[in-house]
Amino acid sequence: MLHLTAQEAVSKKDSRTGELKRIALLYGVLLGTSIIAGFAAMINDDAATITAWVVGIDTVVVAFFFSLSWQRVLSLLSLRSLRLSTALWTLIAFCCLWLFMFIYFYILTAIGMPYLSVSAAFIRDSWPIWSILLINAFLPGVFEELAFRGLILGGLERILTKKEALFVQAMLFSVLHIAPIIFVSHFVIGLILGTICQRTKCIYPSILVHIGWNTQVLYTEMGDVLFYLFS
């Protein structure tokens, strides 16, 4: 049996501590912007502009942290992981996500919970369709995945077991979205996206599923508007 020397044990502990600090700092900034946005929405009814600012700030924050630690998640960015099995896992993940959210929304509707529209404020203020998709689908889909399934999940896997890391990042992902009504749904979303990332050892499938689901939600909400514009 191999034993760590005292120096190796200290080095390993320092590495774990450093990883925790990086995760805590990134998550702390992202959570802080969500909390500030929540308070801002309570005193200002311009929800669309607040959302746009938060997404923009979070994008810059994640890009900055990613630029500092990109080598740690370099393997997730490799195009060599793109195989037929990767496409299959992407399809399975999207179907599982769609089925779960269909059931979740059905239950919420059945018990009388109000539906929180993502696009209503943007449509009310006449934002262009492309900007609604960019702010609510594309940017969150890319940069939330780089943050949670890239930096945070990857960092947690160096400290915890893979299963523990999967559950912790899903919990952090759900809490980030603040609203208690979506804690359960976003925890499951975090599990699905984290699982596909671990299975494929690639971040592109989770990005595609994330963007695809956000776009599906927006299309459902804006179907009448899109039909009017393009008919």
C-alpha positions as CSV (number, residue, x, y, z in Angstrom):
1,M,0.0,0.0,0.0
2,L,1.3,3.4,-0.9
3,H,1.4,6.1,1.7
4,L,1.7,9.8,1.1
5,T,4.6,11.6,2.6
6,A,3.9,14.6,4.9
7,Q,4.9,17.0,2.1
8,E,2.7,15.2,-0.4
9,A,-0.2,15.3,2.0
10,V,0.2,19.0,2.6
11,S,0.5,19.6,-1.2
12,K,-2.7,17.7,-1.9
13,K,-4.5,19.6,0.9
14,D,-3.3,22.9,-0.5
15,S,-4.5,21.8,-4.0
16,R,-7.9,20.9,-2.7
17,T,-8.1,24.2,-0.8
18,G,-7.1,26.2,-3.9
19,E,-9.8,24.4,-6.0
20,L,-12.5,25.2,-3.4
21,K,-11.5,28.8,-3.3
22,R,-11.7,29.1,-7.1
23,I,-15.1,27.4,-7.2
24,A,-16.4,29.6,-4.2
25,L,-15.2,32.8,-5.8
26,L,-16.7,32.1,-9.2
27,Y,-20.0,30.9,-7.7
28,G,-20.1,33.7,-5.2
29,V,-19.9,36.3,-8.0
30,L,-22.6,34.6,-10.0
31,L,-24.9,34.2,-7.0
32,G,-24.2,37.8,-6.1
33,T,-25.4,39.1,-9.5
34,S,-28.5,37.0,-9.2
35,I,-29.4,38.3,-5.8
36,I,-28.7,41.9,-6.8
37,A,-30.9,41.4,-9.9
38,G,-33.7,40.0,-7.7
39,F,-33.6,43.1,-5.5
40,A,-33.4,45.4,-8.6
41,A,-36.5,43.7,-10.1
42,M,-38.4,44.4,-6.8
43,I,-37.9,48.2,-7.1
44,N,-37.8,48.5,-10.9
45,D,-40.2,47.0,-13.4
46,D,-37.7,47.0,-16.3
47,A,-37.1,43.3,-16.0
48,A,-35.8,42.9,-19.6
49,T,-33.0,45.4,-19.1
50,I,-32.1,43.9,-15.7
51,T,-31.9,40.5,-17.2
52,A,-29.8,41.7,-20.1
53,W,-27.3,43.4,-17.7
54,V,-27.1,40.3,-15.5
55,V,-26.5,38.0,-18.4
56,G,-23.9,40.3,-19.8
57,I,-22.1,40.6,-16.5
58,D,-22.2,36.8,-15.9
59,T,-20.8,36.3,-19.4
60,V,-17.8,38.5,-18.7
61,V,-17.3,36.9,-15.3
62,V,-17.3,33.4,-16.6
63,A,-15.1,34.3,-19.6
64,F,-12.6,35.8,-17.2
65,F,-12.5,32.8,-14.9
66,F,-12.4,30.5,-17.9
67,S,-9.4,32.4,-19.3
68,L,-7.6,31.8,-16.0
69,S,-8.4,28.1,-15.8
70,W,-9.1,26.9,-19.3
71,Q,-6.3,24.3,-19.2
72,R,-8.1,22.5,-16.4
73,V,-11.1,21.8,-18.6
74,L,-9.2,21.6,-21.9
75,S,-10.2,17.9,-22.4
76,L,-13.9,18.9,-22.4
77,L,-13.2,21.2,-25.4
78,S,-11.6,18.5,-27.5
79,L,-13.4,17.8,-30.8
80,R,-12.0,14.3,-30.6
81,S,-14.9,13.5,-28.2
82,L,-17.5,14.2,-30.9
83,R,-18.6,10.7,-32.0
84,L,-21.9,9.1,-33.0
85,S,-22.3,8.0,-29.3
86,T,-22.0,11.7,-28.3
87,A,-24.9,12.6,-30.6
88,L,-26.9,9.8,-29.2
89,W,-26.3,10.9,-25.6
90,T,-27.2,14.5,-26.6
91,L,-30.5,13.3,-28.0
92,I,-31.2,11.1,-25.0
93,A,-30.4,14.0,-22.6
94,F,-32.7,16.4,-24.5
95,C,-35.6,13.9,-24.5
96,C,-35.2,13.2,-20.8
97,L,-35.1,16.9,-20.1
98,W,-38.2,17.6,-22.2
99,L,-40.1,14.7,-20.6
100,F,-39.3,15.8,-17.1
101,M,-40.1,19.5,-17.7
102,F,-43.4,18.5,-19.4
103,I,-44.4,16.6,-16.3
104,Y,-43.1,19.3,-14.0
105,F,-45.1,22.1,-15.7
106,Y,-48.1,19.9,-15.8
107,I,-48.0,19.4,-12.1
108,L,-47.4,23.1,-11.4
109,T,-50.4,24.0,-13.6
110,A,-52.5,21.4,-11.9
111,I,-51.9,22.8,-8.4
112,G,-52.5,26.4,-9.7
113,M,-48.9,27.7,-9.7
114,P,-48.4,30.7,-12.0
115,Y,-46.2,30.3,-15.1
116,L,-43.2,32.7,-15.1
117,S,-42.7,33.8,-18.6
118,V,-39.1,34.4,-19.7
119,S,-39.9,36.5,-22.7
120,A,-42.9,38.5,-21.6
121,A,-41.0,41.6,-20.4
122,F,-38.9,41.6,-23.6
123,I,-41.9,41.4,-25.9
124,R,-43.7,44.1,-23.9
125,D,-40.7,46.4,-24.4
126,S,-40.4,45.5,-28.1
127,W,-37.0,43.9,-28.0
128,P,-35.9,42.3,-31.3
129,I,-36.4,38.6,-31.5
130,W,-32.7,38.0,-32.1
131,S,-31.8,39.8,-28.8
132,I,-34.3,37.8,-26.9
133,L,-32.8,34.5,-28.2
134,L,-29.3,35.8,-27.5
135,I,-29.9,36.9,-24.0
136,N,-32.2,34.1,-22.9
137,A,-31.0,31.1,-24.9
138,F,-27.6,31.3,-26.4
139,L,-25.5,33.2,-23.9
140,P,-26.8,31.3,-20.8
141,G,-26.5,28.0,-22.7
142,V,-22.9,28.6,-23.5
143,F,-21.6,30.4,-20.4
144,E,-23.6,28.6,-17.7
145,E,-22.3,25.3,-19.1
146,L,-18.7,26.6,-19.2
147,A,-19.2,27.7,-15.5
148,F,-21.1,24.7,-14.1
149,R,-20.3,21.7,-16.2
150,G,-16.9,23.0,-17.0
151,L,-15.1,24.9,-14.2
152,I,-17.3,24.0,-11.2
153,L,-18.0,20.3,-12.0
154,G,-14.4,19.8,-13.1
155,G,-13.1,21.4,-10.0
156,L,-15.4,19.4,-7.7
157,E,-14.3,16.1,-9.3
158,R,-10.8,16.9,-8.1
159,I,-12.1,17.1,-4.5
160,L,-15.1,14.7,-4.4
161,T,-16.2,11.5,-6.1
162,K,-17.8,12.0,-9.5
163,K,-21.3,11.2,-8.1
164,E,-20.8,13.7,-5.2
165,A,-19.5,16.3,-7.6
166,L,-22.5,15.8,-9.9
167,F,-25.0,16.3,-7.1
168,V,-23.2,19.3,-5.6
169,Q,-23.0,21.2,-8.9
170,A,-26.7,20.5,-9.6
171,M,-27.6,21.9,-6.2
172,L,-25.5,25.0,-6.8
173,F,-27.0,25.4,-10.3
174,S,-30.6,25.3,-8.8
175,V,-29.8,27.7,-6.0
176,L,-28.3,30.2,-8.5
177,H,-31.7,30.7,-10.1
178,I,-33.1,32.1,-6.8
179,A,-36.8,31.4,-7.3
180,P,-37.9,28.5,-5.0
181,I,-40.5,27.3,-7.6
182,I,-37.7,26.2,-9.9
183,F,-35.3,24.7,-7.4
184,V,-36.4,21.2,-8.1
185,S,-36.6,21.6,-11.9
186,H,-33.2,23.2,-12.1
187,F,-31.6,20.6,-9.8
188,V,-32.8,17.9,-12.2
189,I,-31.6,20.0,-15.2
190,G,-28.2,20.2,-13.5
191,L,-28.1,16.5,-13.0
192,I,-29.0,15.8,-16.6
193,L,-26.5,18.2,-18.0
194,G,-23.8,17.1,-15.6
195,T,-24.4,13.5,-16.4
196,I,-24.1,14.0,-20.2
197,C,-20.9,15.9,-19.6
198,Q,-19.5,13.1,-17.5
199,R,-20.7,10.4,-19.9
200,T,-19.3,12.1,-23.1
201,K,-16.3,13.7,-21.5
202,C,-17.2,16.7,-23.6
203,I,-19.0,20.0,-22.9
204,Y,-20.5,20.6,-26.3
205,P,-23.5,18.2,-25.8
206,S,-24.6,19.9,-22.6
207,I,-24.3,23.3,-24.3
208,L,-26.5,22.1,-27.2
209,V,-29.1,20.6,-24.9
210,H,-29.1,23.8,-22.7
211,I,-29.5,26.1,-25.7
212,G,-32.0,23.8,-27.3
213,W,-34.2,23.7,-24.2
214,N,-34.0,27.5,-23.6
215,T,-35.0,28.0,-27.3
216,Q,-37.9,25.6,-27.0
217,V,-39.2,27.5,-24.0
218,L,-38.9,30.8,-25.8
219,Y,-40.5,29.4,-29.0
220,T,-43.5,28.1,-26.8
221,E,-43.9,31.5,-25.2
222,M,-43.4,33.5,-28.4
223,G,-45.1,31.2,-30.9
224,D,-47.9,33.7,-31.6
225,V,-45.5,36.6,-32.0
226,L,-43.2,34.6,-34.4
227,F,-46.2,33.5,-36.4
228,Y,-47.4,37.1,-36.7
229,L,-43.9,38.3,-37.8
230,F,-43.2,35.6,-40.4
231,S,-46.7,35.0,-41.7
